[in-house]
Amino acid sequence: MGYVRLKIKELAEQRGWTLKDVANRSGVNYNTVRSYVQRGALNTVDLSAVFKIAQAFEVTLEELVEVIED
């Protein structure tokens, strides 16, 4: 099974946003956003939450998600 990493921290820093800003702008629960950043490599994600985060950043899913090989 592969893993993914979400580039939330990098994109937020580029825009001067906090994780709370990301949560507010995307409509995704703050604890979910924070857990995606803290855990690094993820084997499961809520795809609807990831899509909302990508929309908030105005990026594609491909720009937000990094695939990490086993």
Distance bins in CASP14 RR format, pairs under 12 A and 6 or more apart:
PFRMAT RR
TARGET T0000
AUTHOR 0000-0000-0000
RMODE 2
METHOD distances of the structure
MODEL  1
1 41 0 0 0 0 0 1 0 0 0 0 0
1 42 0 0 0 0 0 1 0 0 0 0 0
1 43 1 0 1 0 0 0 0 0 0 0 0
1 44 0 0 0 0 1 0 0 0 0 0 0
1 67 0 0 0 0 0 1 0 0 0 0 0
1 68 0 0 0 0 0 1 0 0 0 0 0
1 69 0 0 0 0 0 1 0 0 0 0 0
1 70 1 0 0 1 0 0 0 0 0 0 0
2 41 0 0 0 0 1 0 0 0 0 0 0
2 42 0 0 0 0 1 0 0 0 0 0 0
2 43 1 0 0 1 0 0 0 0 0 0 0
2 44 0 0 0 0 0 1 0 0 0 0 0
2 45 0 0 0 0 0 1 0 0 0 0 0
2 65 0 0 0 0 0 1 0 0 0 0 0
2 66 0 0 0 0 0 1 0 0 0 0 0
2 67 1 0 0 1 0 0 0 0 0 0 0
2 68 1 0 0 1 0 0 0 0 0 0 0
2 69 1 0 0 1 0 0 0 0 0 0 0
2 70 1 0 1 0 0 0 0 0 0 0 0
3 39 0 0 0 0 1 0 0 0 0 0 0
3 40 0 0 0 0 1 0 0 0 0 0 0
3 41 1 0 1 0 0 0 0 0 0 0 0
3 42 1 0 0 1 0 0 0 0 0 0 0
3 43 1 0 1 0 0 0 0 0 0 0 0
3 44 0 0 0 0 1 0 0 0 0 0 0
3 45 0 0 0 0 0 1 0 0 0 0 0
3 65 0 0 0 0 0 1 0 0 0 0 0
3 66 0 0 0 0 1 0 0 0 0 0 0
3 67 1 0 0 1 0 0 0 0 0 0 0
3 68 1 0 1 0 0 0 0 0 0 0 0
3 69 0 0 0 0 1 0 0 0 0 0 0
3 70 1 0 0 1 0 0 0 0 0 0 0
4 36 0 0 0 0 1 0 0 0 0 0 0
4 39 0 0 0 0 0 1 0 0 0 0 0
4 40 0 0 0 0 1 0 0 0 0 0 0
4 41 1 0 0 1 0 0 0 0 0 0 0
4 42 1 0 1 0 0 0 0 0 0 0 0
4 43 1 0 0 1 0 0 0 0 0 0 0
4 44 0 0 0 0 1 0 0 0 0 0 0
4 45 1 0 0 1 0 0 0 0 0 0 0
4 47 0 0 0 0 0 1 0 0 0 0 0
4 50 0 0 0 0 1 0 0 0 0 0 0
4 61 0 0 0 0 0 1 0 0 0 0 0
4 62 0 0 0 0 0 1 0 0 0 0 0
4 64 0 0 0 0 1 0 0 0 0 0 0
4 65 1 0 1 0 0 0 0 0 0 0 0
4 66 1 0 0 1 0 0 0 0 0 0 0
4 67 1 0 1 0 0 0 0 0 0 0 0
4 68 1 0 0 1 0 0 0 0 0 0 0
4 69 0 0 0 0 0 1 0 0 0 0 0
4 70 0 0 0 0 0 1 0 0 0 0 0
5 36 0 0 0 0 1 0 0 0 0 0 0
5 37 0 0 0 0 1 0 0 0 0 0 0
5 38 0 0 0 0 0 1 0 0 0 0 0
5 39 0 0 0 0 1 0 0 0 0 0 0
5 40 1 0 1 0 0 0 0 0 0 0 0
5 41 1 0 1 0 0 0 0 0 0 0 0
5 42 1 0 0 1 0 0 0 0 0 0 0
5 43 0 0 0 0 0 1 0 0 0 0 0
5 45 0 0 0 0 0 1 0 0 0 0 0
5 50 0 0 0 0 0 1 0 0 0 0 0
5 64 0 0 0 0 1 0 0 0 0 0 0
5 65 1 0 0 1 0 0 0 0 0 0 0
5 66 1 0 1 0 0 0 0 0 0 0 0
5 67 0 0 0 0 1 0 0 0 0 0 0
5 68 1 0 1 0 0 0 0 0 0 0 0
5 69 0 0 0 0 0 1 0 0 0 0 0
6 12 0 0 0 0 0 1 0 0 0 0 0
6 19 0 0 0 0 0 1 0 0 0 0 0
6 22 0 0 0 0 0 1 0 0 0 0 0
6 26 0 0 0 0 0 1 0 0 0 0 0
6 28 0 0 0 0 0 1 0 0 0 0 0
6 32 0 0 0 0 0 1 0 0 0 0 0
6 33 0 0 0 0 1 0 0 0 0 0 0
6 34 0 0 0 0 0 1 0 0 0 0 0
6 35 0 0 0 0 0 1 0 0 0 0 0
6 36 1 0 1 0 0 0 0 0 0 0 0
6 37 1 0 0 1 0 0 0 0 0 0 0
6 38 0 0 0 0 0 1 0 0 0 0 0
6 39 0 0 0 0 1 0 0 0 0 0 0
6 40 1 0 0 1 0 0 0 0 0 0 0
6 41 0 0 0 0 1 0 0 0 0 0 0
6 42 1 0 0 1 0 0 0 0 0 0 0
6 45 1 0 0 1 0 0 0 0 0 0 0
6 46 0 0 0 0 0 1 0 0 0 0 0
6 47 0 0 0 0 0 1 0 0 0 0 0
6 49 0 0 0 0 1 0 0 0 0 0 0
6 50 1 0 0 1 0 0 0 0 0 0 0
6 51 0 0 0 0 0 1 0 0 0 0 0
6 52 0 0 0 0 0 1 0 0 0 0 0
6 53 1 0 0 1 0 0 0 0 0 0 0
6 54 0 0 0 0 1 0 0 0 0 0 0
6 57 0 0 0 0 0 1 0 0 0 0 0
6 59 0 0 0 0 0 1 0 0 0 0 0
6 61 0 0 0 0 1 0 0 0 0 0 0
6 62 0 0 0 0 0 1 0 0 0 0 0
6 63 0 0 0 0 0 1 0 0 0 0 0
6 64 1 0 1 0 0 0 0 0 0 0 0
6 65 1 0 0 1 0 0 0 0 0 0 0
6 66 1 0 0 1 0 0 0 0 0 0 0
6 67 0 0 0 0 0 1 0 0 0 0 0
6 68 0 0 0 0 0 1 0 0 0 0 0
7 13 0 0 0 0 0 1 0 0 0 0 0
7 14 0 0 0 0 1 0 0 0 0 0 0
7 22 0 0 0 0 0 1 0 0 0 0 0
7 36 0 0 0 0 0 1 0 0 0 0 0
7 37 0 0 0 0 1 0 0 0 0 0 0
7 40 0 0 0 0 0 1 0 0 0 0 0
7 50 0 0 0 0 0 1 0 0 0 0 0
7 53 0 0 0 0 1 0 0 0 0 0 0
7 54 0 0 0 0 1 0 0 0 0 0 0
7 57 0 0 0 0 1 0 0 0 0 0 0
7 59 0 0 0 0 1 0 0 0 0 0 0
7 60 0 0 0 0 0 1 0 0 0 0 0
7 61 0 0 0 0 0 1 0 0 0 0 0
7 62 0 0 0 0 0 1 0 0 0 0 0
7 63 1 0 0 1 0 0 0 0 0 0 0
7 64 1 0 1 0 0 0 0 0 0 0 0
7 65 1 0 0 1 0 0 0 0 0 0 0
7 66 1 0 0 1 0 0 0 0 0 0 0
7 67 0 0 0 0 0 1 0 0 0 0 0
7 68 0 0 0 0 0 1 0 0 0 0 0
8 14 0 0 0 0 0 1 0 0 0 0 0
8 15 0 0 0 0 0 1 0 0 0 0 0
8 17 0 0 0 0 1 0 0 0 0 0 0
8 18 0 0 0 0 0 1 0 0 0 0 0
8 19 1 0 0 1 0 0 0 0 0 0 0
8 21 0 0 0 0 0 1 0 0 0 0 0
8 22 1 0 0 1 0 0 0 0 0 0 0
8 23 0 0 0 0 0 1 0 0 0 0 0
8 25 0 0 0 0 0 1 0 0 0 0 0
8 26 0 0 0 0 1 0 0 0 0 0 0
8 28 0 0 0 0 1 0 0 0 0 0 0
8 30 0 0 0 0 0 1 0 0 0 0 0
8 32 0 0 0 0 0 1 0 0 0 0 0
8 33 1 0 0 1 0 0 0 0 0 0 0
8 34 0 0 0 0 1 0 0 0 0 0 0
8 35 0 0 0 0 0 1 0 0 0 0 0
8 36 1 0 1 0 0 0 0 0 0 0 0
8 37 1 0 1 0 0 0 0 0 0 0 0
8 38 0 0 0 0 0 1 0 0 0 0 0
8 39 0 0 0 0 0 1 0 0 0 0 0
8 40 0 0 0 0 1 0 0 0 0 0 0
8 42 0 0 0 0 0 1 0 0 0 0 0
8 45 0 0 0 0 0 1 0 0 0 0 0
8 49 0 0 0 0 0 1 0 0 0 0 0
8 50 0 0 0 0 1 0 0 0 0 0 0
8 52 0 0 0 0 0 1 0 0 0 0 0
8 53 1 0 0 1 0 0 0 0 0 0 0
8 54 0 0 0 0 1 0 0 0 0 0 0
8 56 0 0 0 0 1 0 0 0 0 0 0
8 57 0 0 0 0 1 0 0 0 0 0 0
8 59 0 0 0 0 0 1 0 0 0 0 0
8 63 0 0 0 0 0 1 0 0 0 0 0
8 64 1 0 0 1 0 0 0 0 0 0 0
8 65 0 0 0 0 0 1 0 0 0 0 0
8 66 0 0 0 0 0 1 0 0 0 0 0
9 15 0 0 0 0 0 1 0 0 0 0 0
9 16 0 0 0 0 0 1 0 0 0 0 0
9 17 0 0 0 0 0 1 0 0 0 0 0
9 18 0 0 0 0 0 1 0 0 0 0 0
9 19 1 0 0 1 0 0 0 0 0 0 0
9 22 0 0 0 0 1 0 0 0 0 0 0
9 33 0 0 0 0 1 0 0 0 0 0 0
9 34 0 0 0 0 0 1 0 0 0 0 0
9 36 0 0 0 0 1 0 0 0 0 0 0
9 37 1 0 1 0 0 0 0 0 0 0 0
9 38 0 0 0 0 1 0 0 0 0 0 0
9 39 0 0 0 0 0 1 0 0 0 0 0
9 40 0 0 0 0 1 0 0 0 0 0 0
9 53 0 0 0 0 0 1 0 0 0 0 0
9 57 0 0 0 0 0 1 0 0 0 0 0
9 64 0 0 0 0 0 1 0 0 0 0 0
9 66 0 0 0 0 0 1 0 0 0 0 0
10 16 0 0 0 0 0 1 0 0 0 0 0
10 17 0 0 0 0 0 1 0 0 0 0 0
10 22 0 0 0 0 0 1 0 0 0 0 0
10 37 0 0 0 0 1 0 0 0 0 0 0
10 40 0 0 0 0 0 1 0 0 0 0 0
10 57 0 0 0 0 0 1 0 0 0 0 0
10 59 0 0 0 0 0 1 0 0 0 0 0
10 63 0 0 0 0 0 1 0 0 0 0 0
10 64 0 0 0 0 1 0 0 0 0 0 0
10 66 0 0 0 0 1 0 0 0 0 0 0
11 17 0 0 0 0 1 0 0 0 0 0 0
11 19 0 0 0 0 0 1 0 0 0 0 0
11 21 0 0 0 0 0 1 0 0 0 0 0
11 22 0 0 0 0 1 0 0 0 0 0 0
11 25 0 0 0 0 0 1 0 0 0 0 0
11 26 0 0 0 0 0 1 0 0 0 0 0
11 33 0 0 0 0 0 1 0 0 0 0 0
11 36 0 0 0 0 0 1 0 0 0 0 0
11 37 0 0 0 0 0 1 0 0 0 0 0
11 53 0 0 0 0 1 0 0 0 0 0 0
11 54 0 0 0 0 1 0 0 0 0 0 0
11 56 0 0 0 0 1 0 0 0 0 0 0
11 57 1 0 1 0 0 0 0 0 0 0 0
11 58 0 0 0 0 1 0 0 0 0 0 0
11 59 1 0 0 1 0 0 0 0 0 0 0
11 60 0 0 0 0 0 1 0 0 0 0 0
11 63 0 0 0 0 1 0 0 0 0 0 0
11 64 1 0 0 1 0 0 0 0 0 0 0
11 65 0 0 0 0 0 1 0 0 0 0 0
11 66 0 0 0 0 0 1 0 0 0 0 0
12 18 1 0 0 1 0 0 0 0 0 0 0
12 19 1 0 0 1 0 0 0 0 0 0 0
12 20 0 0 0 0 1 0 0 0 0 0 0
12 21 1 0 0 1 0 0 0 0 0 0 0
12 22 1 0 1 0 0 0 0 0 0 0 0
12 23 0 0 0 0 0 1 0 0 0 0 0
12 24 0 0 0 0 0 1 0 0 0 0 0
12 25 0 0 0 0 1 0 0 0 0 0 0
12 26 0 0 0 0 0 1 0 0 0 0 0
12 33 0 0 0 0 1 0 0 0 0 0 0
12 34 0 0 0 0 0 1 0 0 0 0 0
12 36 0 0 0 0 0 1 0 0 0 0 0
12 37 0 0 0 0 1 0 0 0 0 0 0
12 53 0 0 0 0 1 0 0 0 0 0 0
12 56 0 0 0 0 1 0 0 0 0 0 0
12 57 0 0 0 0 1 0 0 0 0 0 0
12 59 0 0 0 0 0 1 0 0 0 0 0
12 64 0 0 0 0 0 1 0 0 0 0 0
13 19 0 0 0 0 0 1 0 0 0 0 0
13 21 0 0 0 0 0 1 0 0 0 0 0
13 22 0 0 0 0 0 1 0 0 0 0 0
13 37 0 0 0 0 0 1 0 0 0 0 0
13 57 0 0 0 0 0 1 0 0 0 0 0
14 22 0 0 0 0 0 1 0 0 0 0 0
14 57 0 0 0 0 1 0 0 0 0 0 0
14 58 0 0 0 0 0 1 0 0 0 0 0
14 59 0 0 0 0 0 1 0 0 0 0 0
14 63 0 0 0 0 0 1 0 0 0 0 0
15 21 0 0 0 0 1 0 0 0 0 0 0
15 22 0 0 0 0 1 0 0 0 0 0 0
15 25 0 0 0 0 1 0 0 0 0 0 0
15 56 0 0 0 0 1 0 0 0 0 0 0
15 57 1 0 0 1 0 0 0 0 0 0 0
15 58 0 0 0 0 1 0 0 0 0 0 0
15 59 0 0 0 0 0 1 0 0 0 0 0
16 22 0 0 0 0 0 1 0 0 0 0 0
16 25 0 0 0 0 0 1 0 0 0 0 0
16 57 0 0 0 0 0 1 0 0 0 0 0
17 23 0 0 0 0 1 0 0 0 0 0 0
17 24 0 0 0 0 1 0 0 0 0 0 0
17 25 1 0 0 1 0 0 0 0 0 0 0
17 26 0 0 0 0 0 1 0 0 0 0 0
17 33 0 0 0 0 0 1 0 0 0 0 0
17 37 0 0 0 0 0 1 0 0 0 0 0
17 53 0 0 0 0 0 1 0 0 0 0 0
17 56 0 0 0 0 1 0 0 0 0 0 0
17 57 0 0 0 0 1 0 0 0 0 0 0
18 24 0 0 0 0 1 0 0 0 0 0 0
18 25 0 0 0 0 0 1 0 0 0 0 0
18 30 0 0 0 0 1 0 0 0 0 0 0
18 33 0 0 0 0 1 0 0 0 0 0 0
18 34 0 0 0 0 0 1 0 0 0 0 0
18 37 0 0 0 0 0 1 0 0 0 0 0
19 25 0 0 0 0 0 1 0 0 0 0 0
19 26 0 0 0 0 0 1 0 0 0 0 0
19 28 0 0 0 0 0 1 0 0 0 0 0
19 29 0 0 0 0 0 1 0 0 0 0 0
19 30 1 0 0 1 0 0 0 0 0 0 0
19 31 0 0 0 0 1 0 0 0 0 0 0
19 32 0 0 0 0 0 1 0 0 0 0 0
19 33 1 0 1 0 0 0 0 0 0 0 0
19 34 1 0 1 0 0 0 0 0 0 0 0
19 35 0 0 0 0 0 1 0 0 0 0 0
19 36 0 0 0 0 1 0 0 0 0 0 0
19 37 1 0 0 1 0 0 0 0 0 0 0
19 38 0 0 0 0 1 0 0 0 0 0 0
19 53 0 0 0 0 0 1 0 0 0 0 0
19 56 0 0 0 0 0 1 0 0 0 0 0
20 26 0 0 0 0 0 1 0 0 0 0 0
20 27 0 0 0 0 0 1 0 0 0 0 0
20 28 0 0 0 0 0 1 0 0 0 0 0
20 29 0 0 0 0 0 1 0 0 0 0 0
20 30 1 0 1 0 0 0 0 0 0 0 0
20 31 0 0 0 0 0 1 0 0 0 0 0
20 33 0 0 0 0 1 0 0 0 0 0 0
20 34 0 0 0 0 1 0 0 0 0 0 0
20 37 0 0 0 0 0 1 0 0 0 0 0
21 27 0 0 0 0 0 1 0 0 0 0 0
21 28 0 0 0 0 0 1 0 0 0 0 0
21 30 0 0 0 0 1 0 0 0 0 0 0
21 33 0 0 0 0 1 0 0 0 0 0 0
21 53 0 0 0 0 0 1 0 0 0 0 0
21 56 0 0 0 0 1 0 0 0 0 0 0
21 57 0 0 0 0 0 1 0 0 0 0 0
22 28 1 0 0 1 0 0 0 0 0 0 0
22 29 0 0 0 0 0 1 0 0 0 0 0
22 30 0 0 0 0 1 0 0 0 0 0 0
22 32 0 0 0 0 0 1 0 0 0 0 0
22 33 1 0 1 0 0 0 0 0 0 0 0
22 34 0 0 0 0 1 0 0 0 0 0 0
22 36 0 0 0 0 1 0 0 0 0 0 0
22 37 0 0 0 0 1 0 0 0 0 0 0
22 49 0 0 0 0 0 1 0 0 0 0 0
22 50 0 0 0 0 0 1 0 0 0 0 0
22 52 0 0 0 0 1 0 0 0 0 0 0
22 53 1 0 0 1 0 0 0 0 0 0 0
22 54 0 0 0 0 0 1 0 0 0 0 0
22 55 0 0 0 0 0 1 0 0 0 0 0
22 56 1 0 0 1 0 0 0 0 0 0 0
22 57 1 0 0 1 0 0 0 0 0 0 0
22 64 0 0 0 0 0 1 0 0 0 0 0
23 29 1 0 0 1 0 0 0 0 0 0 0
23 30 1 1 0 0 0 0 0 0 0 0 0
23 31 0 0 0 0 1 0 0 0 0 0 0
23 32 1 0 0 1 0 0 0 0 0 0 0
23 33 1 0 1 0 0 0 0 0 0 0 0
23 34 0 0 0 0 1 0 0 0 0 0 0
23 35 0 0 0 0 0 1 0 0 0 0 0
23 36 0 0 0 0 0 1 0 0 0 0 0
23 37 0 0 0 0 0 1 0 0 0 0 0
23 49 0 0 0 0 0 1 0 0 0 0 0
23 52 0 0 0 0 1 0 0 0 0 0 0
23 53 0 0 0 0 1 0 0 0 0 0 0
23 56 0 0 0 0 1 0 0 0 0 0 0
24 30 0 0 0 0 1 0 0 0 0 0 0
24 33 0 0 0 0 1 0 0 0 0 0 0
24 52 0 0 0 0 0 1 0 0 0 0 0
24 53 0 0 0 0 0 1 0 0 0 0 0
24 56 0 0 0 0 1 0 0 0 0 0 0
25 33 0 0 0 0 0 1 0 0 0 0 0
25 52 0 0 0 0 1 0 0 0 0 0 0
25 53 0 0 0 0 1 0 0 0 0 0 0
25 54 0 0 0 0 0 1 0 0 0 0 0
25 55 0 0 0 0 1 0 0 0 0 0 0
25 56 1 0 1 0 0 0 0 0 0 0 0
25 57 0 0 0 0 1 0 0 0 0 0 0
25 58 0 0 0 0 0 1 0 0 0 0 0
26 32 0 0 0 0 1 0 0 0 0 0 0
26 33 1 0 0 1 0 0 0 0 0 0 0
26 36 0 0 0 0 0 1 0 0 0 0 0
26 46 0 0 0 0 0 1 0 0 0 0 0
26 48 0 0 0 0 0 1 0 0 0 0 0
26 49 1 0 0 1 0 0 0 0 0 0 0
26 50 0 0 0 0 1 0 0 0 0 0 0
26 51 0 0 0 0 1 0 0 0 0 0 0
26 52 1 0 1 0 0 0 0 0 0 0 0
26 53 1 0 1 0 0 0 0 0 0 0 0
26 54 0 0 0 0 1 0 0 0 0 0 0
26 55 1 0 0 1 0 0 0 0 0 0 0
26 56 1 1 0 0 0 0 0 0 0 0 0
26 57 0 0 0 0 1 0 0 0 0 0 0
26 58 0 0 0 0 0 1 0 0 0 0 0
26 59 0 0 0 0 0 1 0 0 0 0 0
26 64 0 0 0 0 0 1 0 0 0 0 0
27 33 0 0 0 0 1 0 0 0 0 0 0
27 48 0 0 0 0 0 1 0 0 0 0 0
27 49 0 0 0 0 1 0 0 0 0 0 0
27 51 0 0 0 0 0 1 0 0 0 0 0
27 52 1 0 1 0 0 0 0 0 0 0 0
27 53 0 0 0 0 1 0 0 0 0 0 0
27 55 0 0 0 0 1 0 0 0 0 0 0
27 56 1 0 0 1 0 0 0 0 0 0 0
28 34 0 0 0 0 0 1 0 0 0 0 0
28 35 0 0 0 0 0 1 0 0 0 0 0
28 36 0 0 0 0 1 0 0 0 0 0 0
28 37 0 0 0 0 0 1 0 0 0 0 0
28 45 0 0 0 0 0 1 0 0 0 0 0
28 46 0 0 0 0 1 0 0 0 0 0 0
28 47 0 0 0 0 0 1 0 0 0 0 0
28 48 0 0 0 0 1 0 0 0 0 0 0
28 49 1 0 1 0 0 0 0 0 0 0 0
28 50 0 0 0 0 1 0 0 0 0 0 0
28 51 0 0 0 0 1 0 0 0 0 0 0
28 52 1 0 1 0 0 0 0 0 0 0 0
28 53 1 0 1 0 0 0 0 0 0 0 0
28 54 0 0 0 0 0 1 0 0 0 0 0
28 55 0 0 0 0 0 1 0 0 0 0 0
28 56 0 0 0 0 1 0 0 0 0 0 0
28 57 0 0 0 0 0 1 0 0 0 0 0
29 35 0 0 0 0 1 0 0 0 0 0 0
29 36 0 0 0 0 0 1 0 0 0 0 0
29 46 0 0 0 0 1 0 0 0 0 0 0
29 48 0 0 0 0 0 1 0 0 0 0 0
29 49 1 0 0 1 0 0 0 0 0 0 0
29 52 0 0 0 0 0 1 0 0 0 0 0
29 53 0 0 0 0 0 1 0 0 0 0 0
30 36 0 0 0 0 0 1 0 0 0 0 0
30 37 0 0 0 0 0 1 0 0 0 0 0
30 49 0 0 0 0 0 1 0 0 0 0 0
30 53 0 0 0 0 0 1 0 0 0 0 0
31 37 0 0 0 0 0 1 0 0 0 0 0
31 38 0 0 0 0 0 1 0 0 0 0 0
31 39 0 0 0 0 0 1 0 0 0 0 0
31 49 0 0 0 0 0 1 0 0 0 0 0
32 38 0 0 0 0 0 1 0 0 0 0 0
32 39 0 0 0 0 0 1 0 0 0 0 0
32 42 0 0 0 0 0 1 0 0 0 0 0
32 45 0 0 0 0 1 0 0 0 0 0 0
32 46 1 0 0 1 0 0 0 0 0 0 0
32 48 0 0 0 0 0 1 0 0 0 0 0
32 49 1 0 1 0 0 0 0 0 0 0 0
32 50 0 0 0 0 1 0 0 0 0 0 0
32 52 0 0 0 0 1 0 0 0 0 0 0
32 53 0 0 0 0 1 0 0 0 0 0 0
33 39 0 0 0 0 0 1 0 0 0 0 0
33 45 0 0 0 0 0 1 0 0 0 0 0
33 46 0 0 0 0 0 1 0 0 0 0 0
33 49 0 0 0 0 1 0 0 0 0 0 0
33 50 0 0 0 0 0 1 0 0 0 0 0
33 52 0 0 0 0 1 0 0 0 0 0 0
33 53 1 0 0 1 0 0 0 0 0 0 0
33 56 0 0 0 0 1 0 0 0 0 0 0
33 57 0 0 0 0 0 1 0 0 0 0 0
34 40 0 0 0 0 0 1 0 0 0 0 0
35 42 0 0 0 0 1 0 0 0 0 0 0
35 44 0 0 0 0 0 1 0 0 0 0 0
35 45 0 0 0 0 1 0 0 0 0 0 0
35 46 0 0 0 0 0 1 0 0 0 0 0
35 49 0 0 0 0 0 1 0 0 0 0 0
36 42 1 0 0 1 0 0 0 0 0 0 0
36 44 0 0 0 0 0 1 0 0 0 0 0
36 45 1 0 0 1 0 0 0 0 0 0 0
36 46 0 0 0 0 1 0 0 0 0 0 0
36 49 0 0 0 0 1 0 0 0 0 0 0
36 50 0 0 0 0 1 0 0 0 0 0 0
36 52 0 0 0 0 0 1 0 0 0 0 0
36 53 1 0 0 1 0 0 0 0 0 0 0
36 64 0 0 0 0 0 1 0 0 0 0 0
36 65 0 0 0 0 0 1 0 0 0 0 0
37 53 0 0 0 0 0 1 0 0 0 0 0
39 45 0 0 0 0 1 0 0 0 0 0 0
39 68 0 0 0 0 0 1 0 0 0 0 0
40 65 0 0 0 0 0 1 0 0 0 0 0
40 66 0 0 0 0 1 0 0 0 0 0 0
40 68 0 0 0 0 1 0 0 0 0 0 0
41 65 0 0 0 0 0 1 0 0 0 0 0
41 66 0 0 0 0 1 0 0 0 0 0 0
41 67 0 0 0 0 0 1 0 0 0 0 0
41 68 1 0 1 0 0 0 0 0 0 0 0
41 69 0 0 0 0 0 1 0 0 0 0 0
41 70 0 0 0 0 0 1 0 0 0 0 0
42 49 0 0 0 0 0 1 0 0 0 0 0
42 50 0 0 0 0 1 0 0 0 0 0 0
42 65 0 0 0 0 1 0 0 0 0 0 0
42 66 0 0 0 0 0 1 0 0 0 0 0
42 67 0 0 0 0 0 1 0 0 0 0 0
42 68 0 0 0 0 1 0 0 0 0 0 0
43 67 0 0 0 0 0 1 0 0 0 0 0
43 68 0 0 0 0 1 0 0 0 0 0 0
43 70 0 0 0 0 0 1 0 0 0 0 0
44 50 0 0 0 0 0 1 0 0 0 0 0
45 51 0 0 0 0 0 1 0 0 0 0 0
45 52 0 0 0 0 0 1 0 0 0 0 0
45 53 0 0 0 0 1 0 0 0 0 0 0
45 54 0 0 0 0 0 1 0 0 0 0 0
45 61 0 0 0 0 0 1 0 0 0 0 0
45 64 0 0 0 0 0 1 0 0 0 0 0
45 65 0 0 0 0 1 0 0 0 0 0 0
46 52 0 0 0 0 1 0 0 0 0 0 0
46 53 0 0 0 0 1 0 0 0 0 0 0
47 53 0 0 0 0 0 1 0 0 0 0 0
47 54 0 0 0 0 0 1 0 0 0 0 0
47 61 0 0 0 0 1 0 0 0 0 0 0
47 64 0 0 0 0 0 1 0 0 0 0 0
47 65 0 0 0 0 0 1 0 0 0 0 0
48 54 0 0 0 0 0 1 0 0 0 0 0
48 55 0 0 0 0 0 1 0 0 0 0 0
48 61 0 0 0 0 0 1 0 0 0 0 0
49 55 0 0 0 0 0 1 0 0 0 0 0
49 56 0 0 0 0 0 1 0 0 0 0 0
49 61 0 0 0 0 0 1 0 0 0 0 0
49 64 0 0 0 0 0 1 0 0 0 0 0
50 56 0 0 0 0 0 1 0 0 0 0 0
50 57 0 0 0 0 0 1 0 0 0 0 0
50 59 0 0 0 0 0 1 0 0 0 0 0
50 60 0 0 0 0 0 1 0 0 0 0 0
50 61 1 0 0 1 0 0 0 0 0 0 0
50 62 0 0 0 0 0 1 0 0 0 0 0
50 63 0 0 0 0 0 1 0 0 0 0 0
50 64 1 0 0 1 0 0 0 0 0 0 0
50 65 1 0 0 1 0 0 0 0 0 0 0
51 57 0 0 0 0 0 1 0 0 0 0 0
51 59 0 0 0 0 0 1 0 0 0 0 0
51 60 0 0 0 0 0 1 0 0 0 0 0
51 61 1 0 0 1 0 0 0 0 0 0 0
51 64 0 0 0 0 1 0 0 0 0 0 0
51 65 0 0 0 0 0 1 0 0 0 0 0
52 58 0 0 0 0 0 1 0 0 0 0 0
52 61 0 0 0 0 0 1 0 0 0 0 0
52 64 0 0 0 0 0 1 0 0 0 0 0
53 59 0 0 0 0 1 0 0 0 0 0 0
53 60 0 0 0 0 0 1 0 0 0 0 0
53 61 0 0 0 0 1 0 0 0 0 0 0
53 63 0 0 0 0 0 1 0 0 0 0 0
53 64 1 0 0 1 0 0 0 0 0 0 0
53 65 0 0 0 0 1 0 0 0 0 0 0
54 60 1 0 0 1 0 0 0 0 0 0 0
54 61 1 0 1 0 0 0 0 0 0 0 0
54 62 0 0 0 0 1 0 0 0 0 0 0
54 63 1 0 0 1 0 0 0 0 0 0 0
54 64 1 0 1 0 0 0 0 0 0 0 0
54 65 0 0 0 0 1 0 0 0 0 0 0
55 61 0 0 0 0 1 0 0 0 0 0 0
55 63 0 0 0 0 0 1 0 0 0 0 0
55 64 0 0 0 0 1 0 0 0 0 0 0
56 64 0 0 0 0 1 0 0 0 0 0 0
57 63 1 0 0 1 0 0 0 0 0 0 0
57 64 1 0 0 1 0 0 0 0 0 0 0
57 65 0 0 0 0 0 1 0 0 0 0 0
58 64 0 0 0 0 0 1 0 0 0 0 0
59 65 0 0 0 0 1 0 0 0 0 0 0
61 67 0 0 0 0 0 1 0 0 0 0 0
END
